[in-house]
């Protein structure tokens, strides 16, 4: 008999550009217990936005000076500082007992390369799996599960 003691984490999954972020932002308006970070695209710019106070920072490296620390996957370049800002917001959300669900939108190819939120994800999964909701595009869900060692439940579509 084999037992799996991996943490269970709620997952919202679906193809790219199918409204996952929009649904979460809409839901947060009527559910004050929902917090965390979403990553909407507004015009040509992608943002990290706090679901509770709506504060935001641009993710795209193209919006900063050339000397800014950058993380790149494919043609996409992201500001390292934006991830630190979002991680601080996630930590604040986890520290707030009124938030029963803390969203991280999204875990993707950057994290699979050890970048983006990868430095924080193992601890968040270990310590907050009961409150964490990860947004993962469906094409890489199995890779994310293998990389970060959790059991996805319930798989929300």
N, C-alpha and C positions, 0 to 999 in steps of 0.2 A: 504494500500500500504506500502511495506517495502522497504527501501533503504539500500543498502550495501555500506558503505563509507570506506571499507577496501582498503588499497593500492593495486594496481595491480603490479605484479612482473613477468618478463619474466622467464620462466623455461625451462631448457633442461633436459629431462628425458629419461630414458631407463633402461633396465636391467643392472646388474653389469657386468663389463668387456665386454662392447659392443662398445668401442671406443669413448665415450663422451669426455673424457679428450684429447685424441689424436686429435679429430676433432677441439677442441678449440685451441690447441697448433698450429696446422697447419694453422688455420684461422688467428691467431694472427700474423703470419709471413707476411701476405699480408694486414692486416687491422690494421694500427697503432692506430686506435681509440679504439681498444679492449685491455683492461688491466685487472688487478686483479690477482687472485691466482688460480692455478690448482694443482691437487695432483696426479701426475703420479707415477706409480710404476716402478722402474728401478732395475732389479734383484730382490732381496728379500726385498728391502727397498722402502718405500713410502716416498715421498717428498712433501713439499709445494714449489712451484716454481712460481716466479713472471713472468707473461706473457710478460712484457716489457723488463726487463734487464736480465731475466733468472736466477737471483740469487735464491738460494734454501737452504732449511734446511731440515734435516731428521725429519720425523714425529714420527717414531718408537721409543718408549722408550728403546728398546733393544740396541740402538746405543749410549746411554748415561750411565753415572755412576748410580748405584743403588739408590743413594740419590736424584736423580732428581725427581721433581714433575711430577706425572703421572696421566693420565686420562685413564680409562679402560672401554671398552664395550665388553662383551664376552671375546674372547681370544686375542683381540687386545688391545695393550697398547700404548698410545701416549704421547709424551712430551708436557707438559703444555706450556713450553717456546716456542715451535714451533707455537702454536696457537697465542701467543702474537706477535711473529715475523710476522706471516701472517696477523694478524689484523692491525698491523702498516702499512704493505704494502697496505692493502685494504684502510686504511685511506688516504694514499698518493695518491692512484689511484682516490679516490673520490675528492680529492683536485685538481686534474689535469683536467682542463676544456677540454683538447684535447681528453680525454678518454670519449667517448659517451656510452660505454658499459663496466661495471666492473663486472667481473666474480668471483663467489665464488664457488669453486669446492672442496668439496661437502658438502651439508647439509644432515646429516644422523642420525643414531641411537644415536650417542653421543650427538648431539644437542637436540634430543627429550628427553634426560635425564637431560637437563640443563647444559651440558658441552660443550667442543669444542668451536664453535663460538656462542653458545647461549647467552652469555653476550652482544655481539655486535649486533646480528641480529635484534632485535626489532628496534634499532635506525637506522640501515642501511636501513631497510624496510621503516621506517617512513620518513627518510630524503632523501633517494636516490632511491626510488622505480622506478623512471623513467629511471635510468641507470643501475640498478642491474639485473644481470642474475644469477640465482641460478641453480646449478646442483643438481638434486635429483633423486635417483633411483626410478623407477616407483612404486615399491611395497610399498613405504612409503610416496608417494606424498600427499595423503589425510591427513595423520598424521602430516606432516610438515606444510601443509596449516592450519590445525586446531590449531596446537601448536603456530604458529607465526602470525596468523591472517592476511593473505593476499589472494588476488585473483590471481591465476596463469594465466598468459597470455603471448603472445600466447604460448600454450604448444608446445614447439619445440621438435621434435623427431630426 
